[in-house]
Amino acid sequence: MTNQRMVRVTGLNLAVTFAVVGVIFLVIPGRVLAAFNFLARGLGWPESTTQPYALFLALAVAYMYVVTLLAWQMARHPDVRWFPWILVQAKAASAIVCIGLFALQEQYLLYLANFIVDGVIALVVWWLCLRSLSKE
């Protein structure tokens, strides 16, 4: 499989994933928070608040829309470097903010999980799309 094909497939998979997560945040945000609180309770960690979350819900859905669009464009135009570059920035920013909140605010499982997931996505997209494209 060529590198461009891998970038296209990765971008498409990420776009679908981001879109699904955005819809889940929009449709069942309370259940998402409840699921993480259930896990946190089992680990003996503090539970995150579930109210009020309307503003943060809107921001989360808007963010997922943007990263979905970036991943979709990355899939459609694997030779354009700025789509993955911005996606890396968005995911790295999300990861850094979450680990900062985890360290400085509360040790919520949700912060740690998002740090790991978005950090891995940022590193994978950087490695596959930016590092490898610069060698071609």
ZALUM-146022 format. One record per residue (C-alpha): residue number from 1; x, y, z; residue in one letter. Coordinates in nm, 2 decimals, padded with zeros to 4 digits. Layout:
% residues N
<rec><seq>NUM</seq><px>X</px><py>Y</py><pz>Z</pz><type>a</type></rec>
...
//
This chain:
% residues 136
<rec><seq>1</seq><px>00.00</px><py>00.00</py><pz>00.00</pz><type>m</type></rec>
<rec><seq>2</seq><px>00.14</px><py>00.34</py><pz>-00.09</pz><type>t</type></rec>
<rec><seq>3</seq><px>00.19</px><py>00.61</py><pz>00.16</pz><type>n</type></rec>
<rec><seq>4</seq><px>-00.07</px><py>00.83</py><pz>00.00</pz><type>q</type></rec>
<rec><seq>5</seq><px>-00.32</px><py>00.54</py><pz>00.01</pz><type>r</type></rec>
<rec><seq>6</seq><px>-00.24</px><py>00.49</py><pz>00.38</pz><type>m</type></rec>
<rec><seq>7</seq><px>-00.29</px><py>00.86</py><pz>00.45</pz><type>v</type></rec>
<rec><seq>8</seq><px>-00.62</px><py>00.85</py><pz>00.27</pz><type>r</type></rec>
<rec><seq>9</seq><px>-00.74</px><py>00.54</py><pz>00.45</pz><type>v</type></rec>
<rec><seq>10</seq><px>-00.63</px><py>00.68</py><pz>00.79</pz><type>t</type></rec>
<rec><seq>11</seq><px>-00.80</px><py>01.01</py><pz>00.72</pz><type>g</type></rec>
<rec><seq>12</seq><px>-01.12</px><py>00.84</py><pz>00.62</pz><type>l</type></rec>
<rec><seq>13</seq><px>-01.12</px><py>00.62</py><pz>00.93</pz><type>n</type></rec>
<rec><seq>14</seq><px>-01.05</px><py>00.91</py><pz>01.16</pz><type>l</type></rec>
<rec><seq>15</seq><px>-01.32</px><py>01.12</py><pz>00.99</pz><type>a</type></rec>
<rec><seq>16</seq><px>-01.58</px><py>00.85</py><pz>01.05</pz><type>v</type></rec>
<rec><seq>17</seq><px>-01.46</px><py>00.80</py><pz>01.41</pz><type>t</type></rec>
<rec><seq>18</seq><px>-01.46</px><py>01.18</py><pz>01.49</pz><type>f</type></rec>
<rec><seq>19</seq><px>-01.81</px><py>01.21</py><pz>01.34</pz><type>a</type></rec>
<rec><seq>20</seq><px>-01.95</px><py>00.92</py><pz>01.55</pz><type>v</type></rec>
<rec><seq>21</seq><px>-01.79</px><py>01.06</py><pz>01.87</pz><type>v</type></rec>
<rec><seq>22</seq><px>-01.94</px><py>01.40</py><pz>01.79</pz><type>g</type></rec>
<rec><seq>23</seq><px>-02.28</px><py>01.25</py><pz>01.75</pz><type>v</type></rec>
<rec><seq>24</seq><px>-02.25</px><py>01.05</py><pz>02.07</pz><type>i</type></rec>
<rec><seq>25</seq><px>-02.15</px><py>01.37</py><pz>02.26</pz><type>f</type></rec>
<rec><seq>26</seq><px>-02.45</px><py>01.54</py><pz>02.12</pz><type>l</type></rec>
<rec><seq>27</seq><px>-02.71</px><py>01.27</py><pz>02.16</pz><type>v</type></rec>
<rec><seq>28</seq><px>-02.61</px><py>01.10</py><pz>02.49</pz><type>i</type></rec>
<rec><seq>29</seq><px>-02.37</px><py>01.33</py><pz>02.67</pz><type>p</type></rec>
<rec><seq>30</seq><px>-02.50</px><py>01.23</py><pz>03.02</pz><type>g</type></rec>
<rec><seq>31</seq><px>-02.45</px><py>00.86</py><pz>02.95</pz><type>r</type></rec>
<rec><seq>32</seq><px>-02.09</px><py>00.93</py><pz>02.83</pz><type>v</type></rec>
<rec><seq>33</seq><px>-02.02</px><py>01.11</py><pz>03.16</pz><type>l</type></rec>
<rec><seq>34</seq><px>-02.20</px><py>00.85</py><pz>03.36</pz><type>a</type></rec>
<rec><seq>35</seq><px>-02.00</px><py>00.57</py><pz>03.20</pz><type>a</type></rec>
<rec><seq>36</seq><px>-01.67</px><py>00.75</py><pz>03.28</pz><type>f</type></rec>
<rec><seq>37</seq><px>-01.80</px><py>00.82</py><pz>03.64</pz><type>n</type></rec>
<rec><seq>38</seq><px>-01.88</px><py>00.45</py><pz>03.68</pz><type>f</type></rec>
<rec><seq>39</seq><px>-01.52</px><py>00.36</py><pz>03.58</pz><type>l</type></rec>
<rec><seq>40</seq><px>-01.38</px><py>00.64</py><pz>03.80</pz><type>a</type></rec>
<rec><seq>41</seq><px>-01.58</px><py>00.52</py><pz>04.09</pz><type>r</type></rec>
<rec><seq>42</seq><px>-01.45</px><py>00.17</py><pz>04.04</pz><type>g</type></rec>
<rec><seq>43</seq><px>-01.09</px><py>00.30</py><pz>04.05</pz><type>l</type></rec>
<rec><seq>44</seq><px>-01.16</px><py>00.51</py><pz>04.36</pz><type>g</type></rec>
<rec><seq>45</seq><px>-01.12</px><py>00.84</py><pz>04.16</pz><type>w</type></rec>
<rec><seq>46</seq><px>-01.35</px><py>01.14</py><pz>04.20</pz><type>p</type></rec>
<rec><seq>47</seq><px>-01.65</px><py>01.16</py><pz>03.97</pz><type>e</type></rec>
<rec><seq>48</seq><px>-01.67</px><py>01.45</py><pz>03.72</pz><type>s</type></rec>
<rec><seq>49</seq><px>-01.97</px><py>01.68</py><pz>03.74</pz><type>t</type></rec>
<rec><seq>50</seq><px>-02.25</px><py>01.62</py><pz>03.49</pz><type>t</type></rec>
<rec><seq>51</seq><px>-02.43</px><py>01.95</py><pz>03.53</pz><type>q</type></rec>
<rec><seq>52</seq><px>-02.42</px><py>02.21</py><pz>03.38</pz><type>p</type></rec>
<rec><seq>53</seq><px>-02.25</px><py>02.09</py><pz>03.06</pz><type>y</type></rec>
<rec><seq>54</seq><px>-02.45</px><py>02.26</py><pz>02.79</pz><type>a</type></rec>
<rec><seq>55</seq><px>-02.17</px><py>02.50</py><pz>02.69</pz><type>l</type></rec>
<rec><seq>56</seq><px>-01.91</px><py>02.23</py><pz>02.70</pz><type>f</type></rec>
<rec><seq>57</seq><px>-02.13</px><py>02.00</py><pz>02.50</pz><type>l</type></rec>
<rec><seq>58</seq><px>-02.16</px><py>02.27</py><pz>02.23</pz><type>a</type></rec>
<rec><seq>59</seq><px>-01.78</px><py>02.32</py><pz>02.23</pz><type>l</type></rec>
<rec><seq>60</seq><px>-01.71</px><py>01.95</py><pz>02.22</pz><type>a</type></rec>
<rec><seq>61</seq><px>-01.95</px><py>01.90</py><pz>01.93</pz><type>v</type></rec>
<rec><seq>62</seq><px>-01.80</px><py>02.19</py><pz>01.74</pz><type>a</type></rec>
<rec><seq>63</seq><px>-01.45</px><py>02.06</py><pz>01.80</pz><type>y</type></rec>
<rec><seq>64</seq><px>-01.55</px><py>01.72</py><pz>01.67</pz><type>m</type></rec>
<rec><seq>65</seq><px>-01.69</px><py>01.88</py><pz>01.36</pz><type>y</type></rec>
<rec><seq>66</seq><px>-01.37</px><py>02.06</py><pz>01.29</pz><type>v</type></rec>
<rec><seq>67</seq><px>-01.15</px><py>01.75</py><pz>01.34</pz><type>v</type></rec>
<rec><seq>68</seq><px>-01.39</px><py>01.54</py><pz>01.13</pz><type>t</type></rec>
<rec><seq>69</seq><px>-01.36</px><py>01.80</py><pz>00.85</pz><type>l</type></rec>
<rec><seq>70</seq><px>-00.98</px><py>01.80</py><pz>00.88</pz><type>l</type></rec>
<rec><seq>71</seq><px>-00.96</px><py>01.42</py><pz>00.87</pz><type>a</type></rec>
<rec><seq>72</seq><px>-01.21</px><py>01.41</py><pz>00.58</pz><type>w</type></rec>
<rec><seq>73</seq><px>-01.00</px><py>01.66</py><pz>00.38</pz><type>q</type></rec>
<rec><seq>74</seq><px>-00.69</px><py>01.47</py><pz>00.47</pz><type>m</type></rec>
<rec><seq>75</seq><px>-00.85</px><py>01.16</py><pz>00.32</pz><type>a</type></rec>
<rec><seq>76</seq><px>-00.96</px><py>01.34</py><pz>00.00</pz><type>r</type></rec>
<rec><seq>77</seq><px>-00.63</px><py>01.53</py><pz>-00.05</pz><type>h</type></rec>
<rec><seq>78</seq><px>-00.35</px><py>01.31</py><pz>00.10</pz><type>p</type></rec>
<rec><seq>79</seq><px>-00.08</px><py>01.52</py><pz>-00.07</pz><type>d</type></rec>
<rec><seq>80</seq><px>-00.19</px><py>01.85</py><pz>00.11</pz><type>v</type></rec>
<rec><seq>81</seq><px>00.01</px><py>01.87</py><pz>00.42</pz><type>r</type></rec>
<rec><seq>82</seq><px>-00.18</px><py>02.14</py><pz>00.61</pz><type>w</type></rec>
<rec><seq>83</seq><px>-00.49</px><py>01.92</py><pz>00.67</pz><type>f</type></rec>
<rec><seq>84</seq><px>-00.30</px><py>01.67</py><pz>00.88</pz><type>p</type></rec>
<rec><seq>85</seq><px>-00.08</px><py>01.95</py><pz>01.03</pz><type>w</type></rec>
<rec><seq>86</seq><px>-00.39</px><py>02.13</py><pz>01.17</pz><type>i</type></rec>
<rec><seq>87</seq><px>-00.54</px><py>01.80</py><pz>01.29</pz><type>l</type></rec>
<rec><seq>88</seq><px>-00.21</px><py>01.72</py><pz>01.48</pz><type>v</type></rec>
<rec><seq>89</seq><px>-00.23</px><py>02.06</py><pz>01.64</pz><type>q</type></rec>
<rec><seq>90</seq><px>-00.60</px><py>02.02</py><pz>01.74</pz><type>a</type></rec>
<rec><seq>91</seq><px>-00.54</px><py>01.67</py><pz>01.89</pz><type>k</type></rec>
<rec><seq>92</seq><px>-00.22</px><py>01.77</py><pz>02.06</pz><type>a</type></rec>
<rec><seq>93</seq><px>-00.39</px><py>02.08</py><pz>02.21</pz><type>a</type></rec>
<rec><seq>94</seq><px>-00.67</px><py>01.86</py><pz>02.34</pz><type>s</type></rec>
<rec><seq>95</seq><px>-00.43</px><py>01.61</py><pz>02.49</pz><type>a</type></rec>
<rec><seq>96</seq><px>-00.22</px><py>01.88</py><pz>02.66</pz><type>i</type></rec>
<rec><seq>97</seq><px>-00.52</px><py>02.06</py><pz>02.80</pz><type>v</type></rec>
<rec><seq>98</seq><px>-00.65</px><py>01.73</py><pz>02.94</pz><type>c</type></rec>
<rec><seq>99</seq><px>-00.33</px><py>01.63</py><pz>03.11</pz><type>i</type></rec>
<rec><seq>100</seq><px>-00.30</px><py>01.98</py><pz>03.25</pz><type>g</type></rec>
<rec><seq>101</seq><px>-00.65</px><py>01.96</py><pz>03.40</pz><type>l</type></rec>
<rec><seq>102</seq><px>-00.57</px><py>01.61</py><pz>03.53</pz><type>f</type></rec>
<rec><seq>103</seq><px>-00.26</px><py>01.74</py><pz>03.70</pz><type>a</type></rec>
<rec><seq>104</seq><px>-00.38</px><py>02.08</py><pz>03.82</pz><type>l</type></rec>
<rec><seq>105</seq><px>-00.76</px><py>02.04</py><pz>03.87</pz><type>q</type></rec>
<rec><seq>106</seq><px>-00.89</px><py>01.70</py><pz>03.95</pz><type>e</type></rec>
<rec><seq>107</seq><px>-00.77</px><py>01.35</py><pz>03.86</pz><type>q</type></rec>
<rec><seq>108</seq><px>-01.07</px><py>01.26</py><pz>03.65</pz><type>y</type></rec>
<rec><seq>109</seq><px>-01.04</px><py>00.94</py><pz>03.45</pz><type>l</type></rec>
<rec><seq>110</seq><px>-01.20</px><py>01.13</py><pz>03.16</pz><type>l</type></rec>
<rec><seq>111</seq><px>-00.91</px><py>01.37</py><pz>03.14</pz><type>y</type></rec>
<rec><seq>112</seq><px>-00.65</px><py>01.10</py><pz>03.14</pz><type>l</type></rec>
<rec><seq>113</seq><px>-00.84</px><py>00.89</py><pz>02.88</pz><type>a</type></rec>
<rec><seq>114</seq><px>-00.87</px><py>01.19</py><pz>02.65</pz><type>n</type></rec>
<rec><seq>115</seq><px>-00.50</px><py>01.28</py><pz>02.70</pz><type>f</type></rec>
<rec><seq>116</seq><px>-00.40</px><py>00.92</py><pz>02.59</pz><type>i</type></rec>
<rec><seq>117</seq><px>-00.64</px><py>00.89</py><pz>02.30</pz><type>v</type></rec>
<rec><seq>118</seq><px>-00.58</px><py>01.24</py><pz>02.15</pz><type>d</type></rec>
<rec><seq>119</seq><px>-00.21</px><py>01.22</py><pz>02.22</pz><type>g</type></rec>
<rec><seq>120</seq><px>-00.18</px><py>00.89</py><pz>02.03</pz><type>v</type></rec>
<rec><seq>121</seq><px>-00.39</px><py>01.03</py><pz>01.74</pz><type>i</type></rec>
<rec><seq>122</seq><px>-00.16</px><py>01.34</py><pz>01.72</pz><type>a</type></rec>
<rec><seq>123</seq><px>00.15</px><py>01.12</py><pz>01.72</pz><type>l</type></rec>
<rec><seq>124</seq><px>00.01</px><py>00.87</py><pz>01.46</pz><type>v</type></rec>
<rec><seq>125</seq><px>-00.10</px><py>01.15</py><pz>01.22</pz><type>v</type></rec>
<rec><seq>126</seq><px>00.23</px><py>01.33</py><pz>01.26</pz><type>w</type></rec>
<rec><seq>127</seq><px>00.43</px><py>01.02</py><pz>01.20</pz><type>w</type></rec>
<rec><seq>128</seq><px>00.22</px><py>00.89</py><pz>00.90</pz><type>l</type></rec>
<rec><seq>129</seq><px>00.13</px><py>01.22</py><pz>00.73</pz><type>c</type></rec>
<rec><seq>130</seq><px>00.39</px><py>01.48</py><pz>00.82</pz><type>l</type></rec>
<rec><seq>131</seq><px>00.71</px><py>01.30</py><pz>00.89</pz><type>r</type></rec>
<rec><seq>132</seq><px>00.68</px><py>01.04</py><pz>00.61</pz><type>s</type></rec>
<rec><seq>133</seq><px>00.55</px><py>01.30</py><pz>00.36</pz><type>l</type></rec>
<rec><seq>134</seq><px>00.86</px><py>01.51</py><pz>00.41</pz><type>s</type></rec>
<rec><seq>135</seq><px>01.08</px><py>01.22</py><pz>00.31</pz><type>k</type></rec>
<rec><seq>136</seq><px>00.90</px><py>01.16</py><pz>-00.03</pz><type>e</type></rec>
//
